[in-house]
């Protein structure tokens, strides 16, 4: 797009060698998921060092999430790809898995020589306090929501839980970080890229990750607390918070009638 339009600002997410912000290479979305999980664990007086994590999906998002979870002290016990669900109750060696993924991609799940490869979907049900669905949508329905052992669900994929499932999870006191809160790291990084499209000095990854962490942590806690206060699901709370922010901005511009 940049070449055809002759405009270096025509697209974001370009490689670092072209002066862009390589979102997947930096791993901002997966990083943000783990940061949200850590903040919510703190909110409920839990330490990451005492928590087990299961991640559905081991692509760019799942790998970055696994890496950050390991850095935060959590034990990643399961990951999955199209090749199945890799599980080790004692914890997976994430550094070794990432090294395998550098060559084998999703095939790292079957190349890893410890743990057991189980049926795809089993990663959702293995004993773990944190579940990160980071693959496809509609994986957690009302029935599955009643069976999940996780106490925290951090939505990495778009729409991984149905509205009915969200209500069941709320009834079971499972803390859910909505997708458009938890996986917003890529959007934050894109904003950095937009601001620096014409600059000869691209933003430092550390500054991007710090902003992703701060914004996502703050928003995650606010929607969880709002949900608890109003007795609604976190998705309903997040939507309400977003609408209120848009409404306030529109009213500031004199558009009160347009927002009812």
N, C-alpha and C positions, 0 to 999 in steps of 0.2 A: 504493500500500500504506500509506504514511504517513497519507494522508487518510482512507482507509476505516477504519483501525484507530485513528485518533486518537493515533498514537504516532510521534513524530519519530525514534525509534530503531528503527522496524520494518524499515528498509531502508538499505543503504549504496550509494554510487555516485551519490548525488543531486547536482543542480547546486550550484555554489558559492553562488548567490544564495539557496538554501534552507539554507545552512549545511553543505552536504555536501562530499564529496571527489570531484570529477568525474574519475574514473580515466582515461578515454580522453582527456579534454581536457588533462590534465597529461601524458599519454603515458608512463605509468610502465612498461608492459610493453615497449614498443619501446626505451625508454631502458635498461631492464635488459639487454636482448639485446646492445646495443652495449657496455655496461659489461663484460659477461661476455666478449665477444669481445676487448676490450682487455686484460683480465686474462690470458686464455689466450695471447694473442699475447706478452705480457710473459713469461709462464711459459716460453715456447719461444724467448725472445730475438728476438722480431720487433717491429718498430715499426709502429704503425698507419699512419703516413705512407707506408709502403712497400707497403701492402696494398690490394687491390681487393676490393670487396664486391658481391655479387649478392643481391637481395632478392626472394623470391617473395611477392607480395601487397603492395598499396599502400593498404591500409585504415588504420584507426587505429594498429594495431601497426606495420605496415610504414613508414608515414610517420614516426612517432616514432623508429623505429630509424634510418631514413635520415638524419633531422635530427641525431641524436646521433653517428652514424658520421662525418658531415661535420664536426661540431664537434671530434671526436677526431682529425681529420686524415686519415681513410681516404678512398679514392676510390670512390664508389659508381658502378659501371659498368652496372648493370642493375636494373630494377624491373619488376614485372608486375601486371596486373589482368586482369579478364575481357576486356579489349580487346586483350590481347597482351602481348608482352615488349618493353620499351623498352631498347635497348642503345646505349651509346656507349663504345668502348674507352678514350677519352680522359677519361671521367668525365662524369656528368650534373650539371647545375646544380640541386642539391637545393633551394635557396631558390626558384628559379623554378618547379620542379615543385610544391613545397608551396603556392605562391601560386596555381597553376593548380588544384590539388586543392581549395582553399578554395571555389572556384566549381563546378568540374566533377567533383569526387569522383574515382572511379576513371577517369573520362574524361580525367584529366590525362595519362595515358599516350599517348593519341592526339592531344591538344591540343599537346603539347610539340613544338616545331618544329626540334629537332636530334636527332642520333642516328638510329636506325632501329627501326621496330616490327616485331618478328619473331613467329614462331609461339609461342603460349602454351606454355610448357614449356622453351623455349630458354634462358630465364634461368638454368636449373639447370646448363647446360653451357657457358656463356660463360666465357672465361678470367678467373678470380677466385680469390683465395686464401681468401676467406670467403664461405660460402653461408648465407643465412638463409631457410629455408623457413617462411614466416609466413602461410600461407593455409589449406590444408586438410591432412587427414591422408592417410597412405598414398601420398605422392608419390614416395618413394625406396624402390624395391624392390631385390632382390639384383642384378639386371641393371644398373640405373642406378648402383648403388653402385660398380660396377666401372669406370664411365666418368666419374664426376664429377671435375673438375679441382681442386675446392676442397681445401684442407688443413685448414680448420676449418669445421665445420658447427654453427651455433648454432640450435637448434630453437625457433622462435617459435610454430608451430602445435602442436596436440596430436597426438602420434603421427605425425609426418611420415615416420619411418623404420620399416621392418619389423625384427623381431629378426634375420632373416637378413641384411638390409642392414647392420645394426649390426655384425655379426660380420665382414662383408666390409670395412667401413670400418676396423675395428680392425686387420685383417690388412694393410691398406694404410697404416697409421699415420696415418689421418685422425683428427683430434681432434674428438670430438662432444660438445657440451654438451647433455645430455638436456633434454627439454621441461620437465619438472617442476622442473628447476633453473633453466634459462635464462629461462623465461617467467613466473616467479613474482612479477614486479614488481606485478602487479595484486593478488595475494594479500597482499603486504606493505602496499600502499596500503589495502586493505580492512581490515586490522588497525588501521591508524591511524584509519580512519573509524569502526570499531566503538568504539574507545576514546573518540572525541569525539562520539558520537551525541547526547549530551544537553548538550554544552558550547556555550556561546555564542562560543567561540573556536576555530574549526576549525584544524587543523594547517597549517603553511606548506608549500607544495609543495617548497621547497628542502630542508626537513628530511625529507620523504618520499623524495625522490630520493636524498638522501645515504644514507639507511638502505637503500633498494633496492640502491644500488651496493655498499655494504659487505657486505651479507648475500649477494647473488648472486655477487659476486667470490669471497668466501671459500668458499662452497659449491662453486662451479665448479672451483676449483683442488683442493679436497679430493677430489672424486669423480674427477677426472682422475688425480691422484696415486695414489688408491686403486686405480683401474683398472690403472695401470702397475705398481704394486706386486704386485697379485694376478694380473695377466695376464688380466683379464676386460674386457668392454666397459664403457664409462662408465655405461650404463643399469644393468647388473648391479651395478656398484660403488655407484651412487647408491641403488639399492634396498636393498643391504646396509647402507649407512650409515644410511638411514632406519629400517630394521628394528632396527638396534642402538640407535638413540636411543629408539625406542618401547619396546624391551625393557628398557632401563635405567630408563626412567620407570615402567614397570609393576612391575619388581622393587623399586623404591624404595617402591612402595605395597603390597608384600607379595604380588604376583600372579605369583610365579616360575613356578608350575605351569601357568598359563594360556599362557605364551609358550614352553613346552617347554624 
